[in-house]
Amino acid sequence: MDVWSRLELWRELALSCGLGTVQQAWEQSWRLLLLCGLCRLCFRYGRWSCLKHGVSAGAGVFALFLFFQLHALWVLLLCALSYLLLLLNQRSSSKGVILSLLLLLFLLTGELHFVEPATWSKIRGSQMVVAMKVISLAFDLDRGAVSSLPSPPQFLGYTLFVGSAVFGPWTSFSHYMSAAEGRPLSLGWFLACVWSLLKSLLCLVVSGCVAPYLFPLFVPISGGPLADRWLRAYENAVSFHFSNYFVGHLSESSSMLAGTGFTQDKEHTHWSMSVVKPLHVELPRSLVMVVTSWNIPMSQWLKTCERLQLSLCTCLFICLCFKSATTLGPFPAILVTYTASALLHGLSFHLGAVLLSLGFLTYTEHVLRKKLASIFSACVLSRPCASVCTHQHKKDVWVLAINLAFSFLAVLHLTYLGSMFDPGLSEGEEEGYAAAHTLQRWSELHWTSHWIILLNWAVSRLV
């Protein structure tokens, strides 16, 4: 195919797919953005706090019904149940643990018995955000970070906050209350919202119009049957990644538009919010950097809830967040943290398999690199070393080569783990991919990443 023919195909793809995708996304999101803007105006110019929280909750409810119709009632039921449980456990010093157990039991029951899988997958994100907010609030009450139980308007305004009701992200109660005070409107705030929105639309176009045609049209390479399978898997993984970036950047825009996502420096308010960092995922130093950059608020939430514990024997949950789980050792800490994330995402085999596999990969890579850094006194840790680190070798060629090799392995693992997220299987996206589909895709790639887990573990034990 000559250059002009390829350019013509790109032009047709941009017109037929790109513009249509952007138009469809705008038609579905402009009402949400308008509601966020109205909430921001109310936060700024409203005189009564009850009115501000009422508008926040009311706009959030309206947004939920716009996206989920009557299925939004499940989210409202979760909010009502959460506040009732907080009222009943006001005198308890373990509100976080109790709320974690009961709310996730509620989510499990709804997923298994009351709602169709396709419907539940649509509202799962909103349910998860509400559960995370309530659990973090309960732990804040336990440790005194929040002095008393919020009033009903405050609680509903927080849990149903329009900026995060549909797409997230999680934000703490104190950040919400600070946003409700109403910072001045500014050009910097508006430009930050627009920039995040533009990034989200660009990521959506890449996910739907570029990634599926990456190697046939944009990077015309091919190989044997095995190479073609890996190239196809990389396309699936990139498409899935950029769909996550789309949601992440859109949630940045909606949250900032509604009034959160700022830092106060003396008299200056700086508007900036990071939910995802695509470059840290697509060009990773390590899988540890991938995990923390994939969903930054989720990572912060897992570290904030110090004693998130659920009983596996009574309701099939085990959920200890990282800070308290570290008393068990690094491996159990990582294992239960990824288990917590998997359970919050629902009882889906493919998500659970991916997250638990990622946990093992992250741990074995971390241990191996830590030992290599100690043996060679080199900056080859999973995270970049501080400028004052004691390692003798920092930017030697062989140090850069080792870090580059681990970066390549991280890309390979992401391709392997994302291979089953096939954008052509609509039933998989709606109801969750079947276990057979996941195992088949990994089998086609000869279980490469799982073999590397064993290899990393063996090498780390030998050295």
KAJO-V607985 format. One record per residue. N is the residue number from 0. RES is the residue in three letters. OMEGA is omega in whole degrees, -180 to 180 (999 if undefined). Layout:
n = [N/N]
res = [RES/RES]
omega = [OMEGA/OMEGA]
//
This chain:
n = [0/1/2/3/4/5/6/7/8/9/10/11/12/13/14/15/16/17/18/19/20/21/22/23/24/25/26/27/28/29/30/31/32/33/34/35/36/37/38/39/40/41/42/43/44/45/46/47/48/49/50/51/52/53/54/55/56/57/58/59/60/61/62/63/64/65/66/67/68/69/70/71/72/73/74/75/76/77/78/79/80/81/82/83/84/85/86/87/88/89/90/91/92/93/94/95/96/97/98/99/100/101/102/103/104/105/106/107/108/109/110/111/112/113/114/115/116/117/118/119/120/121/122/123/124/125/126/127/128/129/130/131/132/133/134/135/136/137/138/139/140/141/142/143/144/145/146/147/148/149/150/151/152/153/154/155/156/157/158/159/160/161/162/163/164/165/166/167/168/169/170/171/172/173/174/175/176/177/178/179/180/181/182/183/184/185/186/187/188/189/190/191/192/193/194/195/196/197/198/199/200/201/202/203/204/205/206/207/208/209/210/211/212/213/214/215/216/217/218/219/220/221/222/223/224/225/226/227/228/229/230/231/232/233/234/235/236/237/238/239/240/241/242/243/244/245/246/247/248/249/250/251/252/253/254/255/256/257/258/259/260/261/262/263/264/265/266/267/268/269/270/271/272/273/274/275/276/277/278/279/280/281/282/283/284/285/286/287/288/289/290/291/292/293/294/295/296/297/298/299/300/301/302/303/304/305/306/307/308/309/310/311/312/313/314/315/316/317/318/319/320/321/322/323/324/325/326/327/328/329/330/331/332/333/334/335/336/337/338/339/340/341/342/343/344/345/346/347/348/349/350/351/352/353/354/355/356/357/358/359/360/361/362/363/364/365/366/367/368/369/370/371/372/373/374/375/376/377/378/379/380/381/382/383/384/385/386/387/388/389/390/391/392/393/394/395/396/397/398/399/400/401/402/403/404/405/406/407/408/409/410/411/412/413/414/415/416/417/418/419/420/421/422/423/424/425/426/427/428/429/430/431/432/433/434/435/436/437/438/439/440/441/442/443/444/445/446/447/448/449/450/451/452/453/454/455/456/457/458/459/460/461/462]
res = [MET/ASP/VAL/TRP/SER/ARG/LEU/GLU/LEU/TRP/ARG/GLU/LEU/ALA/LEU/SER/CYS/GLY/LEU/GLY/THR/VAL/GLN/GLN/ALA/TRP/GLU/GLN/SER/TRP/ARG/LEU/LEU/LEU/LEU/CYS/GLY/LEU/CYS/ARG/LEU/CYS/PHE/ARG/TYR/GLY/ARG/TRP/SER/CYS/LEU/LYS/HIS/GLY/VAL/SER/ALA/GLY/ALA/GLY/VAL/PHE/ALA/LEU/PHE/LEU/PHE/PHE/GLN/LEU/HIS/ALA/LEU/TRP/VAL/LEU/LEU/LEU/CYS/ALA/LEU/SER/TYR/LEU/LEU/LEU/LEU/LEU/ASN/GLN/ARG/SER/SER/SER/LYS/GLY/VAL/ILE/LEU/SER/LEU/LEU/LEU/LEU/LEU/PHE/LEU/LEU/THR/GLY/GLU/LEU/HIS/PHE/VAL/GLU/PRO/ALA/THR/TRP/SER/LYS/ILE/ARG/GLY/SER/GLN/MET/VAL/VAL/ALA/MET/LYS/VAL/ILE/SER/LEU/ALA/PHE/ASP/LEU/ASP/ARG/GLY/ALA/VAL/SER/SER/LEU/PRO/SER/PRO/PRO/GLN/PHE/LEU/GLY/TYR/THR/LEU/PHE/VAL/GLY/SER/ALA/VAL/PHE/GLY/PRO/TRP/THR/SER/PHE/SER/HIS/TYR/MET/SER/ALA/ALA/GLU/GLY/ARG/PRO/LEU/SER/LEU/GLY/TRP/PHE/LEU/ALA/CYS/VAL/TRP/SER/LEU/LEU/LYS/SER/LEU/LEU/CYS/LEU/VAL/VAL/SER/GLY/CYS/VAL/ALA/PRO/TYR/LEU/PHE/PRO/LEU/PHE/VAL/PRO/ILE/SER/GLY/GLY/PRO/LEU/ALA/ASP/ARG/TRP/LEU/ARG/ALA/TYR/GLU/ASN/ALA/VAL/SER/PHE/HIS/PHE/SER/ASN/TYR/PHE/VAL/GLY/HIS/LEU/SER/GLU/SER/SER/SER/MET/LEU/ALA/GLY/THR/GLY/PHE/THR/GLN/ASP/LYS/GLU/HIS/THR/HIS/TRP/SER/MET/SER/VAL/VAL/LYS/PRO/LEU/HIS/VAL/GLU/LEU/PRO/ARG/SER/LEU/VAL/MET/VAL/VAL/THR/SER/TRP/ASN/ILE/PRO/MET/SER/GLN/TRP/LEU/LYS/THR/CYS/GLU/ARG/LEU/GLN/LEU/SER/LEU/CYS/THR/CYS/LEU/PHE/ILE/CYS/LEU/CYS/PHE/LYS/SER/ALA/THR/THR/LEU/GLY/PRO/PHE/PRO/ALA/ILE/LEU/VAL/THR/TYR/THR/ALA/SER/ALA/LEU/LEU/HIS/GLY/LEU/SER/PHE/HIS/LEU/GLY/ALA/VAL/LEU/LEU/SER/LEU/GLY/PHE/LEU/THR/TYR/THR/GLU/HIS/VAL/LEU/ARG/LYS/LYS/LEU/ALA/SER/ILE/PHE/SER/ALA/CYS/VAL/LEU/SER/ARG/PRO/CYS/ALA/SER/VAL/CYS/THR/HIS/GLN/HIS/LYS/LYS/ASP/VAL/TRP/VAL/LEU/ALA/ILE/ASN/LEU/ALA/PHE/SER/PHE/LEU/ALA/VAL/LEU/HIS/LEU/THR/TYR/LEU/GLY/SER/MET/PHE/ASP/PRO/GLY/LEU/SER/GLU/GLY/GLU/GLU/GLU/GLY/TYR/ALA/ALA/ALA/HIS/THR/LEU/GLN/ARG/TRP/SER/GLU/LEU/HIS/TRP/THR/SER/HIS/TRP/ILE/ILE/LEU/LEU/ASN/TRP/ALA/VAL/SER/ARG/LEU/VAL]
omega = [-178/-174/-178/178/180/177/178/177/178/-180/179/179/179/-178/-174/-176/-174/-178/178/179/179/-180/-180/179/179/179/-179/-172/-174/178/177/-180/177/178/178/178/178/177/178/178/178/177/-176/-171/177/-177/-176/-177/179/178/180/-179/178/178/178/180/-179/178/178/178/180/179/179/179/176/-175/-171/-178/-175/178/176/179/177/178/179/177/178/178/-179/179/-178/-178/177/179/177/178/-178/-177/-177/-176/-179/176/-179/-179/-179/-180/-178/-180/178/-179/-173/-179/179/173/176/180/179/-179/179/-179/-175/-167/-168/-174/177/-178/-179/179/-178/-180/179/-177/-176/-178/179/176/-178/-180/178/179/179/179/-177/-180/179/177/179/178/176/176/-180/-175/174/177/170/-169/-176/-180/-180/175/179/178/178/-178/-179/177/179/-174/-179/-179/-171/-179/-178/-175/-174/-174/-174/3/172/172/-176/-180/-179/178/178/-179/177/178/-178/177/174/176/-179/174/-177/177/179/177/-178/-179/178/178/-179/-179/178/179/178/178/-180/180/177/180/178/178/178/-178/-174/-172/-179/-175/-179/-179/-171/-175/176/-172/-171/177/-172/175/178/180/177/-179/-180/179/179/178/179/178/177/179/179/176/179/-178/-179/178/178/179/-175/172/175/178/178/180/-179/-180/177/177/173/-178/-178/-179/179/179/179/173/177/176/179/172/-177/178/-175/-178/-176/176/-179/-178/178/-179/180/175/178/175/-173/-177/179/177/-176/176/-169/169/-178/176/176/178/177/-176/-177/-178/-177/177/-173/178/177/178/178/-180/-180/179/-179/-178/-170/-174/-180/-175/176/-176/180/-175/-178/-178/174/179/169/-169/175/-178/-161/-172/179/-178/-179/176/179/-175/-176/-176/176/180/-180/-178/-177/177/178/175/177/180/180/-179/178/179/177/-178/-179/-176/-174/177/178/179/-180/-176/179/175/178/177/178/179/-180/-178/-178/177/-179/-179/-179/-178/177/179/177/179/179/-177/-175/-177/-174/180/180/178/-180/176/178/180/174/-178/-178/-179/-175/180/-180/-176/-175/-176/176/-178/-178/175/177/180/179/179/179/179/178/175/177/178/179/177/178/179/179/176/-180/-177/-178/-175/-177/180/-175/-179/180/-180/-176/-179/177/180/-176/-172/-176/-179/-179/179/-179/179/180/-178/179/-180/179/177/178/178/173/175/-171/-176/179/173/179/174/180/-180/178/-180/-180/-180/-179/177/-179/-178/999]
//
